[in-house]
Amino acid sequence: MVLPVLMLLILGIIVYGQWLACANALQQSANEGARASLSGLSLDERALTARQTVADSLSHYDSIDQRKVVVGIQDDGTTVNVTVNYDMSDQPVMKLPFVPIPDKILSRSAAVRLSNF
């Protein structure tokens, strides 16, 4: 009677641990992309710098498939908002039928304010 509950608990820890690790990686890459975008002088340069920085940051995480990452940049001239979305639906641990699964699409964002000095 104890073994099934223990196994369910352990699998839940694994599923949510992987989900939290991916969420942390996405948030960190969004933060880095937003900070790096400050070096751009134009809207296009800021967007390119942010996308390259996010891709470079996520390349250090083996569990994230970069082909499933979507980076969105919103730049209104005063604020740059970098949004990173990742589809985790193909991850093996996300397919366990007996563990409550968190959202399969992770979305994290970071914003920085542009200022004229």
Phi and psi in degrees as GROMACS dihedral restraints (atoms count N, CA, C in turn):
[ dihedral_restraints ]
;  ai    aj    ak    al  type     phi  dphi    fc
    3     4     5     6     1   -78.7    20    10
    4     5     6     7     1   -34.6    20    10
    6     7     8     9     1   -61.0    20    10
    7     8     9    10     1   -46.3    20    10
    9    10    11    12     1   -61.5    20    10
   10    11    12    13     1   -38.7    20    10
   12    13    14    15     1   -67.5    20    10
   13    14    15    16     1   -41.1    20    10
   15    16    17    18     1   -63.5    20    10
   16    17    18    19     1   -42.8    20    10
   18    19    20    21     1   -64.4    20    10
   19    20    21    22     1   -41.5    20    10
   21    22    23    24     1   -62.6    20    10
   22    23    24    25     1   -40.8    20    10
   24    25    26    27     1   -64.2    20    10
   25    26    27    28     1   -44.5    20    10
   27    28    29    30     1   -65.1    20    10
   28    29    30    31     1   -43.7    20    10
   30    31    32    33     1   -65.2    20    10
   31    32    33    34     1   -36.7    20    10
   33    34    35    36     1   -62.9    20    10
   34    35    36    37     1   -39.9    20    10
   36    37    38    39     1   -63.6    20    10
   37    38    39    40     1   -40.7    20    10
   39    40    41    42     1   -65.8    20    10
   40    41    42    43     1   -46.8    20    10
   42    43    44    45     1   -61.2    20    10
   43    44    45    46     1   -52.3    20    10
   45    46    47    48     1   -70.0    20    10
   46    47    48    49     1   -29.2    20    10
   48    49    50    51     1   -64.5    20    10
   49    50    51    52     1   -43.9    20    10
   51    52    53    54     1   -67.6    20    10
   52    53    54    55     1   -39.8    20    10
   54    55    56    57     1   -62.2    20    10
   55    56    57    58     1   -45.3    20    10
   57    58    59    60     1   -66.5    20    10
   58    59    60    61     1   -36.1    20    10
   60    61    62    63     1   -63.9    20    10
   61    62    63    64     1   -43.0    20    10
   63    64    65    66     1   -66.1    20    10
   64    65    66    67     1   -41.7    20    10
   66    67    68    69     1   -61.6    20    10
   67    68    69    70     1   -41.3    20    10
   69    70    71    72     1   -65.4    20    10
   70    71    72    73     1   -42.4    20    10
   72    73    74    75     1   -63.6    20    10
   73    74    75    76     1   -41.4    20    10
   75    76    77    78     1   -66.6    20    10
   76    77    78    79     1   -41.9    20    10
   78    79    80    81     1   -64.5    20    10
   79    80    81    82     1   -42.3    20    10
   81    82    83    84     1   -64.1    20    10
   82    83    84    85     1   -40.9    20    10
   84    85    86    87     1   -69.7    20    10
   85    86    87    88     1   -35.8    20    10
   87    88    89    90     1   -64.5    20    10
   88    89    90    91     1   -41.7    20    10
   90    91    92    93     1   -60.7    20    10
   91    92    93    94     1   -46.4    20    10
   93    94    95    96     1   -65.1    20    10
   94    95    96    97     1   -40.4    20    10
   96    97    98    99     1   -63.9    20    10
   97    98    99   100     1   -41.7    20    10
   99   100   101   102     1   -65.0    20    10
  100   101   102   103     1   -43.4    20    10
  102   103   104   105     1   -64.4    20    10
  103   104   105   106     1   -41.7    20    10
  105   106   107   108     1   -67.3    20    10
  106   107   108   109     1   -29.0    20    10
  108   109   110   111     1   -64.9    20    10
  109   110   111   112     1   -19.6    20    10
  111   112   113   114     1   -62.7    20    10
  112   113   114   115     1   -21.7    20    10
  114   115   116   117     1   -79.0    20    10
  115   116   117   118     1   -13.2    20    10
  117   118   119   120     1   -77.5    20    10
  118   119   120   121     1   145.8    20    10
  120   121   122   123     1   -94.0    20    10
  121   122   123   124     1   -27.8    20    10
  123   124   125   126     1  -119.7    20    10
  124   125   126   127     1   170.4    20    10
  126   127   128   129     1   -60.4    20    10
  127   128   129   130     1   -44.5    20    10
  129   130   131   132     1   -65.2    20    10
  130   131   132   133     1   -40.7    20    10
  132   133   134   135     1   -66.9    20    10
  133   134   135   136     1   -39.3    20    10
  135   136   137   138     1   -64.8    20    10
  136   137   138   139     1   -42.4    20    10
  138   139   140   141     1   -64.9    20    10
  139   140   141   142     1   -43.9    20    10
  141   142   143   144     1   -63.1    20    10
  142   143   144   145     1   -44.0    20    10
  144   145   146   147     1   -63.3    20    10
  145   146   147   148     1   -42.5    20    10
  147   148   149   150     1   -64.3    20    10
  148   149   150   151     1   -44.9    20    10
  150   151   152   153     1   -62.4    20    10
  151   152   153   154     1   -43.9    20    10
  153   154   155   156     1   -64.8    20    10
  154   155   156   157     1   -39.2    20    10
  156   157   158   159     1   -67.9    20    10
  157   158   159   160     1   -40.8    20    10
  159   160   161   162     1   -62.9    20    10
  160   161   162   163     1   -45.4    20    10
  162   163   164   165     1   -62.3    20    10
  163   164   165   166     1   -42.2    20    10
  165   166   167   168     1   -65.7    20    10
  166   167   168   169     1   -41.5    20    10
  168   169   170   171     1   -63.9    20    10
  169   170   171   172     1   -43.6    20    10
  171   172   173   174     1   -73.8    20    10
  172   173   174   175     1   -17.4    20    10
  174   175   176   177     1   -67.4    20    10
  175   176   177   178     1   -15.8    20    10
  177   178   179   180     1   -84.6    20    10
  178   179   180   181     1    -6.2    20    10
  180   181   182   183     1  -107.0    20    10
  181   182   183   184     1   111.6    20    10
  183   184   185   186     1   -68.7    20    10
  184   185   186   187     1   -26.2    20    10
  186   187   188   189     1   -82.3    20    10
  187   188   189   190     1    -4.3    20    10
  189   190   191   192     1  -106.3    20    10
  190   191   192   193     1   122.3    20    10
  192   193   194   195     1   -85.6    20    10
  193   194   195   196     1   110.6    20    10
  195   196   197   198     1   -63.9    20    10
  196   197   198   199     1   -20.2    20    10
  198   199   200   201     1   -69.7    20    10
  199   200   201   202     1   -17.9    20    10
  201   202   203   204     1  -101.9    20    10
  202   203   204   205     1     7.4    20    10
  204   205   206   207     1   -93.6    20    10
  205   206   207   208     1   131.1    20    10
  207   208   209   210     1  -119.4    20    10
  208   209   210   211     1   123.7    20    10
  210   211   212   213     1  -108.6    20    10
  211   212   213   214     1   126.6    20    10
  213   214   215   216     1  -114.6    20    10
  214   215   216   217     1   136.1    20    10
  216   217   218   219     1  -121.6    20    10
  217   218   219   220     1   125.9    20    10
  219   220   221   222     1  -118.7    20    10
  220   221   222   223     1   121.2    20    10
  222   223   224   225     1  -132.4    20    10
  223   224   225   226     1   112.0    20    10
  225   226   227   228     1  -103.5    20    10
  226   227   228   229     1    10.8    20    10
  228   229   230   231     1    94.2    20    10
  229   230   231   232     1   -19.6    20    10
  231   232   233   234     1  -118.3    20    10
  232   233   234   235     1   -26.2    20    10
  234   235   236   237     1  -137.9    20    10
  235   236   237   238     1   137.7    20    10
  237   238   239   240     1  -110.8    20    10
  238   239   240   241     1   124.3    20    10
  240   241   242   243     1  -115.4    20    10
  241   242   243   244     1   120.1    20    10
  243   244   245   246     1  -107.2    20    10
  244   245   246   247     1   122.6    20    10
  246   247   248   249     1  -117.5    20    10
  247   248   249   250     1   131.1    20    10
  249   250   251   252     1  -119.4    20    10
  250   251   252   253     1   121.1    20    10
  252   253   254   255     1  -113.4    20    10
  253   254   255   256     1   143.0    20    10
  255   256   257   258     1  -141.5    20    10
  256   257   258   259     1   130.3    20    10
  258   259   260   261     1   -93.0    20    10
  259   260   261   262     1   111.7    20    10
  261   262   263   264     1   -97.4    20    10
  262   263   264   265     1     8.7    20    10
  264   265   266   267     1   -63.7    20    10
  265   266   267   268     1   -22.2    20    10
  267   268   269   270     1   -90.2    20    10
  268   269   270   271     1    -3.9    20    10
  270   271   272   273     1   -66.5    20    10
  271   272   273   274     1   134.4    20    10
  273   274   275   276     1   -58.1    20    10
  274   275   276   277     1   -38.4    20    10
  276   277   278   279     1   -72.5    20    10
  277   278   279   280     1   -16.6    20    10
  279   280   281   282     1   -82.8    20    10
  280   281   282   283     1    -2.4    20    10
  282   283   284   285     1  -105.6    20    10
  283   284   285   286     1     6.0    20    10
  285   286   287   288     1   -68.4    20    10
  286   287   288   289     1   124.6    20    10
  288   289   290   291     1   -76.7    20    10
  289   290   291   292     1   -18.9    20    10
  291   292   293   294     1  -108.5    20    10
  292   293   294   295     1     9.2    20    10
  294   295   296   297     1  -116.7    20    10
  295   296   297   298     1   130.1    20    10
  297   298   299   300     1   -61.0    20    10
  298   299   300   301     1   122.6    20    10
  300   301   302   303     1   -95.6    20    10
  301   302   303   304     1   133.9    20    10
  303   304   305   306     1   -72.3    20    10
  304   305   306   307     1  -178.8    20    10
  306   307   308   309     1   -54.3    20    10
  307   308   309   310     1   135.3    20    10
  309   310   311   312     1   -83.8    20    10
  310   311   312   313     1   -17.9    20    10
  312   313   314   315     1  -106.0    20    10
  313   314   315   316     1   113.4    20    10
  315   316   317   318     1   -91.9    20    10
  316   317   318   319     1   137.3    20    10
  318   319   320   321     1  -137.6    20    10
  319   320   321   322     1   125.3    20    10
  321   322   323   324     1  -133.8    20    10
  322   323   324   325     1   147.6    20    10
  324   325   326   327     1  -142.5    20    10
  325   326   327   328     1   160.2    20    10
  327   328   329   330     1  -145.5    20    10
  328   329   330   331     1   145.8    20    10
  330   331   332   333     1  -129.6    20    10
  331   332   333   334     1   144.7    20    10
  333   334   335   336     1  -131.4    20    10
  334   335   336   337     1   148.5    20    10
  336   337   338   339     1   -95.7    20    10
  337   338   339   340     1   133.6    20    10
  339   340   341   342     1   -87.4    20    10
  340   341   342   343     1   139.0    20    10
  342   343   344   345     1  -134.3    20    10
  343   344   345   346     1   147.0    20    10
  345   346   347   348     1   -98.7    20    10
  346   347   348   349     1   117.0    20    10
